[in-house]
Amino acid sequence: MTEFFGQLAERASLIDINIILFLGIILFGGAIGGRLFQRIKIPQVVGYIIIGVILGQSGFKFIGMGMIEKLEPVSTIALSLIGFSIGGELKISVLKKRGKQFAYILIFEALTAFIVVSALVFGVVYLITGNLNTAIALGLVLGSISSATAPAATTDVLWENRTKGPLTSTVLGIVAMDDAVALLLFAFSVSIAGTLIGGSGAEVPAISERLIALGWEIGGAVAAGALIAFILSKLIKGFINEERILAFSIGAIMLISGLSVALGIDMILAAMSMGFFMANFAPRKSRETFALVQKFSPPIYVLFFVLVGAKLNIWNITSFVAIIAAVFLVGRTVGKLIGARTGAALSKAPKTVFKYLPFCLLSQAGVAIGLSIVAGQAFPGEFGTLIVTVVTATTFVVQIIGPISVKFAVDKAGETGLNITEGDLVKQSTAADIMYKNIPLIPENTPVSRILTIFSENEALCFPVVNLDGSLAGIISIDDLKNTFMAAELSDFLLAHDIMKQPPAFCRVTEPAEDARRMLQKSGAEYLPVYSSGEGAQFAGLIDERGIQLFFSRKLAELSRKVDDLG
């Protein structure tokens, strides 16, 4: 079966148009996998990766390496989109408030993982091989790679669960910046490893050269991101058309991706820098830009994570590789946990950050694999191959466990579902949520004087009038009541039945809030009666525009208070 799919993929790859077929299969299959895992309360990104594993190198080989290479631009664009979105979350106000906290945690979680993994790998390799130089070199290189944290899978879970609060802010800040720390540690480690293992590392640049290159990678990325952000903000400043804003925004993200590759600068950092400058120096226009880009991104993310899974080959693992991979995995997990909690304690971070941040730093992917490939090129032979294989094997494990851990952490921290807009609330609500409930029923023989009292004692601007059998007879609004005073001499003789009006439309309690609101606006009425569902439907409540706005304002204020209470 595996050979059949492999041959099919090889034949299909010869026909250029079939790349569309592959894209369709990957996107459709990934979306199904994500939805299935989401239904069993596991982050959808795990489903994407599992589908990739099944279709890729560890499974049926339907997605061959040739096709993965052809689709590499998808991964590039996805990482840039992720970097841009993360940058948009890093507000200057947040950095001022939590800057010290970010710095402490960043330094400790990265350095502790580096030290623990380096020490454990050194000890195990030296015990097995007896070669001191190789043990030190391998420990240093794998230790530096262990400090990196993948932003993609982590942020996907945060956005999927609409999280907001101190833990979310800290996670976004850490995963955005620890690439720079990982690159610095890697430059240091590779230079020392090249000196220790002699011939295989002869072509490794000196540490001074690596530091100069690192300065260019980081500094050039920040400068390029700032420049493209400035140009984009000026271009879209006067635009109203959403399609045009989206076209320019995606074009700018692709431009920064291409520039990063051409100039040899860090692509994720460049895109993040662009998002940061857009969000902080053009805040009014950037809100619309980020919202549009987020709507565009999901299919790209599905393709990206399926391809991540497809690349992983879990069968090329010997017992020695398995031991080193296990040591790397345990050491990295322990190092991240100790480092994150130490940094959180020293910076006096909120309790939820101290308790749950380590669960959000387990994922590794793009940067770690990229650094392992660089190491493989710098150290040809068994040493380089071992690094690539260990990082690939552990990436498979943490890409499955990592998103689940993030979901667990944000749920426990109470930050799930706090980052939502009024539009999100409308989509999540039904007529039962936005209607006035328990409204006093006005019998049809009630005099105007009593009706006035009812209006004064309640916040609603319209009330139901019922027959003697309790069924709805009509509605009285504040305007209807005002009209009775036009004929002051008759007002003492008027009853509810005389001034009520028949509602032009109605809806059920199960009606989506968006549809109920549309029905209210389309009918041109001030109110919309709501009935219970099923046979023998009974009057349940009333909807009006003021009540809808009041409901959403209260909900948003409640969510804001919850975020503030979290610290």
Buried (B, 14 or more C-beta within 10 A) or exposed (E): EEEEBBEBBEEBBEEEEBBEEBBEBBBEBBBEBBEBBBEEEBBBBBBBBBBBBBBBBBBBBBBBBEBBEBBEEBBBBBBBBBBBBBBBBBBEEBBEEBEBBBBBBBBBBBBBBBBBBBBBBBEBBBEEEEEEEBBBBBBBBBBBBBBBBBBBBBBBBBBBBBBBBBBBBBBBBBBBBBBBBBBBBBBBBBBBBBBBBEEBBEEBBEBEEBBEBBEBBBEBBBBBBBBBBBBBBEBBEEBEEEEEBBBBBBEBBBBBBBBBEEBEBBBBBBBBBBBBBBBBEBEEBBBBBBBBBBEEBBBBBBBBBBBBBBBBBEEEBEEBBEBBBBBBBBBBBBBBBBBBBBBBBBBEBBEBBBBBBBBBBBBBBBBBBBBBBBBBEBBEEEBBBBBBBBBBBBBBBBBBBBBBBBBBBBBBBBBBBBBBEEEEBBEBBBBBBBBBEEBEBBBBEBEBEEBEEBBEEEEBBBBBBBEEEEEBBBBBBEEBBEEBEEEEEEBEEBBBBEBBBEBBBBBBBEBBBBEBBEBBEEBEBBBBBBBBEEEEEEBBBBBBBBBBEBBBEEBBEEBEEBBEEBB
